Amino acid sequence: MGKVAAKIKVMPNSPELDLDSLEDALEDSLPEGAKIKGFERDDVAFGLVALLPTVIVPDDAGGTEAVEEAFIEVEGVESVSVENVGRI
């Protein structure tokens, strides 16, 4: 069984949102078997910064759907989209 690495773009709903707290909330929301390898930040516009966590999930876990669903439920998250996916 292999693993999949996915970079997921998480847009906060406000530029005033504490991104460190949002990172912690995203890590706490992960489904079993998934883990975050690291975060990047991307300046979008007008002070809004997107988080780009790299998430590692088992290949047999149905892809990134469970992670995306968990992230969208986190308070302060406006949208979630997968930027790229690859096997590791």
Secondary structure, DSSP 8 states (H G I E B T S, - for coil): --EEEEEEEEEES-TTS-HHHHHHHHHHH--TT-EEEEEEEEEEETTEEEEEEEEEEEGGG-TTHHHHHHHHTSTTEEEEEEEEEEE-
